[in-house]
Amino acid sequence: MIAIVEAARAGLLRREHWGRNLAAGAIVGVVALPLSMAFAIASGVRPEQGLYTAIIAGIAVSLFGGSRVQIAGPTGAFIVILAGVVAQFGVDGLLLATLMAGVILLAMGWARLGSVIRFIPDPVIVGFTAGIGVIIWVGQWQYFFGLPAPGAGPFYLKTWTLLQALPQLHPATTAIGLLSLALTLWGARIPGLSRVPGPLLAMLVATVAVQALHLDGVATIESTFGAIPRSLPSLQLPQAHFDRWMTLLPSAFTIAMLGAIESLLSAVVADGMAGTRHDSNQELIGQGIANILSPLFGGIAATGAIARTATNIRNGGTSPLAGVVHGLTLLLILLIFAPYAGKVPLAALAAILFVVAWNMSEAHRVLRLLRYAPRSDAAILVITFALTVLTDLVVAVNIGVILAMFQFMRRMSAAVEVVEHGAHSLRAQLAQAGLQTLPPGVVVYAIDGPFFFGSVDSLERALSWSQQPPRHVVLWLERMPVIDATGLKRLESTVEALHRRGVKVVLCGASPRVLRKLVRAQLVRRDHPDGYFADLATALRALHERTQEEDQSTSEA
């Protein structure tokens, strides 16, 4: 359900709730001001485009998303991807890719894929977010220390170039950066300023210091990017030919997938803090609408912002009204204070991004996983992190997910057992069948676990007898929750091989879902009802009677 409709039904849009949501939205809007500009600059676009994104996407997600308290806008997770798209295709290519990502997110929401996104393993998420944090941190050295641009090239070459340039740092720029970093981290501890967000305090103090002290050589937003306009851009529909759409499709999918992961993670965090329950599919639809509208007005990709969402909840936000007010607050600031925003030193924004990068890296979580998680999970984390830093985020996530899938299949195949049961373990079933022991020449094997392509060898190993095979084999399927096409094929070939050796096979106890697959594969045939029984007791009783008849026929012969 759309969150604002749910909030209205719950009475959260009534006048008595306005005060706390208006206050929370205004506070989050102020917090989002420096972050939006910093994320835009780090992504390779103009600072006002970050503000456009926070205004348009923030309001759109609040109106059409699936979480009551979600705050959307540009985030640090996108920086690496968006900067790469800008470097390869330009700003116009980024806007087009963002619009395409919005369409993909809409399709994912309509296809109800919201719950599937949660299946991306934790080591992969931690690995690539930590890698993004490192890339953001190194990428801001240029502005924090006043270094020359490192130029194009892979991450490790840029890092080496910046390290070599460190002796050439600009003292005044570095001093402003260090001051801003200290205020971002500890500004709230200053008496009387506990309610002022650290990033905003750092930005204001750094701006005043640069202007009051006339610090030459300290780069500002205006000196680097020009003045920030005091208005929203007009609607601009993208113009592109088919080949360009196809070229940008991989980038669009990457933006959509990362946006989906980030927004749903933020919604989960919000649920834990506010005691709400989000609609994951509607959240993807809301994010899709936001990412379609944002580039039409010059904005970049947006997603749910965990830090701003948490700030919203801590300050009393309970409904989408807070998210709308957050966007309107930024619009008001843009229309009134845009000329002053151009005076903000880039070193202050770099310091803010240093803190964002550290929070994104979640070093404590990385260390905990490396210490306590299974070695295979720790290896996946390290590989994903290394690939994110050294190659590409898309490559890192794809390989990380593939490795996690292989690891999952290995664990699942090891968990599947084909166990032989004797009379002692089948006492209940034998008593129900009216028997004391198993019929002569009958063995019972239970398949315990999902019988899929990674676990089919366990059946053949269990049925490879070194001595005389039994007359009847009962395959008890009660604990087999699923079977795939490979499992069906291997089960069929096993049954045929046993038949050639003179061993008769009986299946029993399958769940309705598994039974339908067995019937469709003709492993259970309606014209041969003796090959399948609904439960083990019935199968044992029938085999007892069958073996008696066979023994009698043999003695008469």
N, C-alpha and C positions, 0 to 999 in steps of 0.2 A: 504494500500500500504506500502511496505517496505520503511522505512524512508530515507535510503540512496539513493534509487532510486528517491524518491520524491525530495530530496535535489538536486540531480544531474539535474533533470528536471527543478528545480527552479533556476539553475545556482549557487547554493551555494558552489559547489565544484571547482569553477573557482579559478585561482591563486590569484585574488584580495581579496578573502575571506580567504586565507590560514593563513595570519599573525594572525588575531584575534583568529582563532580556534586553531592554534598551541599554542598560549600563554595561552588561556583558558584551554586547555587540560593539559598543563604542570603544571599550578597552581592547577588544580583539582587533578592531580596525586600526587602532594606534600601534599595536604590536606588529600588525601585518605591514605597516608602511615601510620600515627599513628592510624587512625581509623580502618583500615583493621586489623592491628595486635591486637588492643585492642578488637575488636569484636570477633576475633578468640579465643583469650585467654579466654574471658568471656564465649564463647560457649563450652569450654572444649577441644579445639584442639590446635595444635601448631601455633605460630604466623605466620610462613611463609605460612600456609594454607590460612590465610586471604589475604595475598598478591597474592597467586595463584588465589584465587577467583576473586579479583578485576581486575587482568590482563585478565584472560580468559573470565569471564562473562562480564566485562566492554566492551571488544572489540566485543564479540558476540552480545550483546544487541544493540550496536551502529550499527552493520552491518545488523542485521536482525529484529530489533525492529520496533515499530510503532511510535516512537517519535524522532524528529530530535535532541533534546538536552538532552535526558535522559542519566544519568550516573548511571550505575549499579555496584553493589558490595555487600559485606556483610553489613548488617545493624543491628542496635540495636534491631529492632522488632523481629529478629530471635533468639536472644540470649536464651531466655527462652525455646523455643522449641528445639533448637539444643542441648543445655546443657542437657535437659531431655533425648533426644535420645541417646546422648553419654553415659550418666550415665546408661541407660538401655541396650543398644545394642552395645556400643563401637564405636570407630571412624569408623570402617569398616561398621557398621550398618548405621551410619549417611551418609556416602558416598553413600551407596546403596539406602537409603531412598531419598536422594537428587536427584539421577538419576531418580528414580521412579516419584518424584514430577515434574521433567522436562518433562517426558512423559505425565503426567496428564495435565500440563500447555499447552503442544502442542495440546492435544486433546480438551481442553477448547477453545483454539484459533481457531482450525479448526471447532469446533461446533458453533462458533460465540457467545460465552457466555460472551464476554468482557463487553457488556452493562449490563448484569445481575448482575455482581459483584457490580455495583454502587448502587444496591438496598439494600445493608446492611445498616441499620439505623445508623445515626450519634451517638446517645447515646451509641450504642454497640461499635463502633469504638473508640470513646473517652474513654469509660470505659476500654477496654482492653489495649489500648496504654498507658493510665495512669497507669494501673496495671503493665504493662511491665516495665515502667519507674521506679516504686518503687522497683521492683524485681532486676533490673540492679543496682540501687543505693545501695541497701543493699548488693547485691552480691559482690560489690567492696570494702566493708569495710575491708575485709581481706588484700587486697593489699595496700589500702590507709593508713591504720594504722599499717601494719605489724603484724597482728593478726594471731594466729594459725587457720588452716582450721576448719570450723564448723562441718564438717562431713556430712553424709547423713541424710535425714529426710525432713519433710515438711518445708515450708518457715517460718512459725511462730517459729518453734523450732530452725532453723538456726539463725533467727533474735535474739532470746533470748540468744542463745549461744554466739553470737558475742557481744551482749550488756554486758553480764557477763564478756567477755574477754577484754572489752575496757580499764580497768585499766592496762592491760599488754601491751598497745600499745608501738611500737618501736619509740622512739623520733626522730631519724634521718629519718626514713621512713615517719613518719607523717609530718615532716618539708618539705621534698621533695614533698610530696603530696600537702601540702598547697601552696607551691611555684608554683607548676605546675598548681593548680587550679586557682590561681591568674593570672598567665600568660595566661592561656586558656581564661579566662573571659576578662581580661583588657590589655593583651599584645599589642593589636593594638593601644592603646592610648599612648604607649611609643614613643616619638619623633624619627623619622627615621625608625620605625618598623611597620608602619601602613599597609604596604603591605604584611607583613609576617603573615600567618595564625596562630591564637592563639595556636591550638593544636601542630603545628610543632614547634613553639617557645618554648612551655612548654617542649616538648620532648627533644629538643636540649639542653636547659639550664639545665634541670634536669640531663641529661646524663653527661654533662661537670662537673656539680657540684659534682656528685657522684664520678667521676673518679679523679677530681682535689683534692677533700678533703679526698679521701680514706675512705669513709663512710662505715665502716664494718656493716654487717647485713642488708644492704639495698638490697632487692631482685631485680635482673635484669632478662631480658629475657634469657640471656645465662646461668645464675646461676640456673634458674628454669627449662628451657626447652632445654638447650643445644644450640650450635651454629646454626645460620640460614644458610642453604646451599646457595651457590651463583649460583643456577641454578634452572630451572624448573624440576619437576619430570617427569619421563617417563610415557607414556601411560599405564594405568593398567585397564584391563577389569575386572569387578566384577565377582566373582564366588560365587554363592549362590544357594541353593536348593529351591524348591517351597515353603516349609513351612516357610522359612525365608522371602521370598517375601511377603507372606500373613501376617506374623507377623508385618512386617514393613509398610504394606499398610495404616493403620490409620495415622501413623506419616507422610507418604508421602503426604496424602491428606491434612493434616494440614499445612505442608510446602507449598504445592501448593496453597492452599486457601489464606494463609497469604501473600505469594509472589505475588499473583494476586492482592489482595487488595492494598498492599503497592506500587506496581509498577504503578497501574492505578491511585492511589491518587497522586503519584509523577508526573505522566504524566499530570494530570489535573492542578496541581500547575504550571508545566512548561508551559502549554498552556496559563495560565493567565499571567505569567511573560513575555513570549516571543511572545505572539500573534500568536501562532501556533495552529494546530489542530491535535491531535494524532489519530491513528487508534488503538482502544482498542484491537481488535482481533489480529492484527499483533503484538502488544506489547506483548500479552500473548504468541504468537508463539516465538518471540525473547527471552522472559524470559525462555520458555521451552528449547530452544536450549542451552541457557547459562547454565541452571541447569543440562543439560545432559553432556555438555562438562566439566564443572567445576570439578565434582567428578572424572572424568576419569583421571584428572591430579592432584588429591589430594586436590582440592578445596572443599568448603562447599557451602551451599545454598546462592543464591544471588537474589537480587531484585532491583527495582529502588530506589535510595537513594535521598530523597528529599533535604537534605542539600547540598550534592555534586552537584546535578542537579541545584539548585539555584546558587551555586558558579560558575558553568559553565556559566550560563546565564549572571550573573552580570559581568563576566570578558570577555564577548564578544562572547561566543560560540553560533554559529548559525546552525551548521550542525553536523552530526555524526562523522566528522573528529575529533572534539574535544574529543569525547569519546574514539576513537581509540588512539589518542595521550596520553590520560590519562592512558590507559593500558600500552602503550609502555614506558611511563615515569616511571611507577612502575617497569616494567621489567628491565629498565636500572639501577634504584636504587638498585634492588635486585642483579643484576650481579656485581655491583661495590661496593656498600656500605653495603652489608649483614653483614660483620664482625662487623661493627660499630653499626648496628641495635641491635645486641645482647647485647650491653652495656646499652640499654634503661632501666631505672628502672620501675618496674611494678607500683609503686606509681604514676608515671607520666601518665601512661595509665589509671589507675584507676581514676585520676582526670579528664582526658578527658571524660571518660565514665560517671562521675558525671554530667558533663555538658550535655552530650547526653541524659542521663536519665531525667534531668530537662526539656530539650526541648521536649522530647517525652511525658512527662506527661501533657504538655499544661495546667498547673494549672489555668491560666486565663480563658481558654475555659471551663474547668470543672466547675469552680465557676460560670461562666456566665450561663451555662446550668442549674446548680442547682438552681440559683436564678430566672431565667426568663422562663425556659422551663416548659411545663405542668408537674404536679407532677408524672404522670405515666412515662414520659420520664426520669425524674430525678431518679425515682426508678430503671428503667432499667439500667441507667448508674451506679448507686451505686452497684446494684447486679452484673453486669458484672465485675466491678472493684474488688469487694470483692471475686468473684469466681476466677478471674485471680490470685489474690494474694494468696488466701487460698487453692485453689484446683489445677486447671489445665486450661491452655489457651483454649484448645479444649472444655472443659466443659463450660467455661465462654462464649465463642463465640456462641456455640450451644444454650445454655439456653437463652442468650441475644437475639439472633435472634428469637427464638421461642416466647419469651415474647413480643418482638416487633411485631411479626406477630399477636399474639392474640390481642394486643392493637390496631393494625391497623384494624383488623376485627371488633373489638368492635366499633371503631369509624365509620367505613363504615356502619355497620348495623344500628347505630344510625342515620346516615345521610340519609338512605333510607326511603322515605315516601310514603304511599299510601293515596292519597288525594282525597276526594270527591269534584267534581266540579259541581257548579250549573249553572243556565242560565246566571247569571251575568258574571261569569268568562269565559263563552264559547260564548260570544256574536259574536266573529269573526267567529267561526265555525258554529254557528246557522245561521248567515246571509249567509254564503256560502252555507248552506244547504237549504236556503229559508224558515227558521222557525223563529218564535218569541220566543219560549220557548222549553224546553225539552219535548219530547213525554211523555204522561202519563205512569207512571209505569216504566220509564227508569231512571237509575242512572249511572253516569260516574265516574269512579275512574282512576286516573293517578298514575302509578308506577314511582316514581321519584328517580332514582339511580340504581346501579347494584343490580340485584336480585340474590343473591348467598346464600349459606347455612347459613350464619350468619344473614340474613335479612328476611328470608321467613316468620317469625312469624308476621311481620307487615301486610301482606296481610290478614291473617286470623283474626287478631284483627279488621281490618277495615271492614271486611265483616260479623262480628258477630252482626247481628241486634237483638235488643231486641223486636222489634215489627214485624208487617207483612213484609216479604221481598218483594222487588220489582219484577216486571214481567221480566225485562231485566236488565242485568248488562253489561256495556261497560267497558272493561279494556283497557285504553289508554296507549300504550307502547312506545310512542315517546321519552320519556326521560329515557328509560331504556337501557343503553349502552350495557350491557352484562347480560347473564343468564347462570348459571351453571347447572349441572345435578340435584343437590338438588332443585334448583329453578324450573326446569322443572317438577320434580316429584311433588313438592308441588303445583305448578300451576295446574297440571293435577288433583290432588286429590281435590283441591278447586273447579274446574269446575265441576267435577263429583258430589261433595256434593251439589252444587247449583242446578244441574240438578235434583237430587233426591228430592229437595224441590220445584221443579217446576219453578226454575229461569233459564232463558235462558241467556247464556253468549256469548258475542261478543268480539273478540279481534280486535285491529286496531292500525295502525301507527307504527309497529315494524320496526327497521332498517333492512337492508338486512342480516346482520350477525345474528341478533336475529331471524329473520323470517326463515332462513335456519334451525336453531335449533328447532324452533317450528314445522316446517314441518317434520323434521327427527323424532321428538318425537310424531308425529301424533296429536299434539294439533291443528294444522291447516291442514285440509284435503281437497284435491282437489275435492273429491266427495261431500263435504259439503261447497260450496263457501259462503254460508250465515253466516258462523261462523267467517270470517275474512274480514276486509276491509282495504284498503291501507291508508286511512286517516279518521279522526274523522267526518268530514262533511259528507262524503259518508255514514258512518255508521249511523249517526243520521237521514239522509234522508231515508235510507232503514228501520230503525226502526220506523220512523213515518208512513211510508206506511204499515209496518207490523202490527203495533198496530191498525191502522184504519181498516185493514182487519179483525183482531181478534175481534175488537169491533162490526163490522158489522155482523160477523158470530154469535157472542153472542146474538145480538139483534134479528137476524132472528130466532135463535133457541128458 
